[in-house]
């Protein structure tokens, strides 16, 4: 077992459990004009996972995964609009995309190739990191956004 899997399963599992309980209205509730919704955060988390895995494995993405990888940066890290609309951001899509991201991350963690851990890629924020650093970030990334989802749910206007 990879040294990252236990941590990832706890942090990502808690995020997934919290997100997959949300309704369409809750997933798309925007607390402030320039922040992500919980649903957008979910696709952002999965997008980072798919993006890092494709870079580290040097694999091409199909159209669906390419769109998901764009969710890693568009609408959050850069000034482009989020690539998935509120109408498209359904509980079913979020659950499906979270599973795709999880599978990508697990493929990294399960890889025993030391070259993957040593390979250098840019992070979503721009600085370079190696594969081991990318895996460490994947272990904490969903937990960071779980706190944000909790804060969004505390808004007095949050849908019931």
C-alpha positions, -999 to +999 in steps of 0.1 A: +000+000+000+013+034-009+023+057+020-004+082+008-035+060+004-046+059+041-045+097+044-061+102+010-089+078+018-098+096+050-096+132+036-112+125+002-138+101+017-150+128+041-152+153+012-170+129-010-195+120+018-203+156+024-207+166-013-227+136-025-254+143+001-261+177-015-291+186-037-288+203-070-297+237-054-271+231-026-244+222-051-250+254-070-255+278-042-230+307-046-223+324-013-203+352-028-200+364-064-163+355-069-162+321-051-168+286-062-200+267-053-197+234-035-204+216-068-177+236-086-153+227-058-161+191-063-152+192-100-122+213-092-109+186-067-116+159-093-100+180-120-068+184-101-066+146-096-072+139-133-047+167-143-019+155-120-023+119-130-023+127-167+008+148-164+027+124-142+018+094-164+022+115-196-012+102-208-036+118-231-071+127-219-104+119-236-128+148-241-146+142-208-115+141-188-101+171-206-131+191-195-127+178-160-090+188-160-101+223-171-121+225-138-088+224-120-080+260-130-108+276-149-130+297-127-108+293-097-071+298-104-076+320-135-101+345-148-119+321-172-155+311-165-160+278-148-163+253-177-195+235-164-228+254-160-250+252-130-276+233-150-250+207-159-237+205-123-261+178-110-256+155-081-252+126-106-225+144-125-207+154-094-207+118-080-195+105-114-167+130-118-156+126-082-152+089-089-132+096-120-109+119-101-106+093-073-096+066-097-070+088-113-055+097-079-055+061-067-036+051-099-009+075-088-008+062-053-007+026-064+021+032-088+054+018-075+074+036-102+100+059-085+102+079-118+066+090-112+075+104-077+106+122-092+089+136-123+085+174-122+052+190-132+036+224-127+011+227-099-023+242-106-010+274-090+021+274-112+051+264-091+069+233-101+066+202-079+076+166-082+053+136-082+057+130-045+047+166-038+017+162-061+006+131-042+010+149-009-012+177-021-039+154-033-040+140+003-049+174+017-067+192-012-102+178-007-100+184+031-092+221+024-123+224+003-144+204+028-139+233+052-152+257+026-182+236+019-190+236+056-188+274+057-210+277+026-236+255+044-237+279+073-250+308+052-284+320+062-295+318+025-283+282+020-310+261+004-327+236+028 
